[in-house]
């Protein structure tokens, strides 16, 4: 599904097609506007034009589709309560294009490869400190510690399945997983919300777009 109003056109920019998967259950249109604004602004500052195709996590998703990269949004759904659709899990396992999962998208990515997602015992809401373990890829040019906006109740567990498939590239002060990168594929997940995290959030997206 494509909404021309949400597509950035600039004849002087190289255009790349990006699939934006909207996983929100409530206020879908309102929530996705924030992602579109963030994506367009970061792309424009990096000299990249984005042709965005919008889909939903409960709609048809083709891992072999005509797109250069994927962003999977957050959601009010609970990954640990089996609220990740089978179609999304299949898509995440089969996709080989650069992909960034955010919050719920990050949890769904980890779950697609067998990692456990569970409640953390408290709700994370507001800015929290993130500690970089690997200052490259998404975090190229980042300081060792920085604040990012959080809004979640569940976390990805650092279990055998996660360690087998992913590197943990950032964590919090308690050692909880904040970001992952697949060991062999261009698949990335962040527990926080870069689209709500100002300049560093835009920088993270810019780093992702450079991988396309």
Secondary structure as UniProt FT lines:
FT   HELIX           4..6
FT   TURN            11..12
FT   STRAND          14..22
FT   HELIX           28..45
FT   TURN            46..47
FT   STRAND          48..56
FT   TURN            57..58
FT   TURN            63..64
FT   STRAND          69..72
FT   HELIX           79..81
FT   HELIX           86..94
FT   STRAND          98..102
FT   HELIX           104..112
FT   TURN            113..114
FT   STRAND          117..132
FT   HELIX           137..139
FT   TURN            140..141
FT   STRAND          145..156
FT   HELIX           160..165
FT   STRAND          166..171
FT   TURN            173..174
FT   STRAND          177..182
FT   STRAND          187..190
FT   HELIX           194..196
FT   HELIX           198..210
//
